[in-house]
Amino acid sequence: MKNLNELFQLMISDNPLVMCAQDPDQWSTDLPTFGGKEPVCTLGVWSWDETRLIVGTCNNDLEIVRRKDTA
């Protein structure tokens, strides 16, 4: 994965590249990040770059939001 957009597309398609090896029904907690500081609160945050976050609980409600929208 080269960027947040590519990871997001894999996540919403339930691609095995982002699934947890121990539990194939869950995403890996070791997903890549693409720059920027780690958010203060990572509850519901799966990955980020300098300006955006992937947030949600499952592939049906995932979205990419601007960091300032989550403050």
NORKA-V698525 format. One record per residue. N is the residue number from 0. RES is the residue in one letter. SS is DSSP state (H for helix, E for strand, - for the rest). OMEGA is omega as a letter, one per 40 degrees, with the letter a starting at -180 (999 if undefined). Layout:
n/res/ss/omega
N/RES/SS/OMEGA
N/RES/SS/OMEGA
This chain:
n/res/ss/omega
0/M/-/a
1/K/-/a
2/N/-/a
3/L/H/i
4/N/H/i
5/E/H/i
6/L/H/i
7/F/H/i
8/Q/H/i
9/L/H/a
10/M/H/a
11/I/H/i
12/S/-/a
13/D/-/a
14/N/-/a
15/P/H/i
16/L/H/a
17/V/H/a
18/M/E/i
19/C/-/a
20/A/-/a
21/Q/-/a
22/D/-/a
23/P/-/i
24/D/-/a
25/Q/-/i
26/W/E/i
27/S/-/i
28/T/-/a
29/D/-/i
30/L/-/a
31/P/-/i
32/T/-/a
33/F/E/i
34/G/-/a
35/G/-/i
36/K/-/i
37/E/-/i
38/P/-/i
39/V/-/i
40/C/-/a
41/T/-/i
42/L/-/a
43/G/-/i
44/V/E/a
45/W/E/a
46/S/E/a
47/W/E/i
48/D/E/a
49/E/-/a
50/T/-/a
51/R/E/i
52/L/E/i
53/I/E/a
54/V/E/i
55/G/-/a
56/T/-/i
57/C/-/a
58/N/-/i
59/N/-/a
60/D/-/i
61/L/-/i
62/E/E/i
63/I/E/a
64/V/E/i
65/R/E/a
66/R/H/a
67/K/H/i
68/D/H/a
69/T/H/a
70/A/-/999
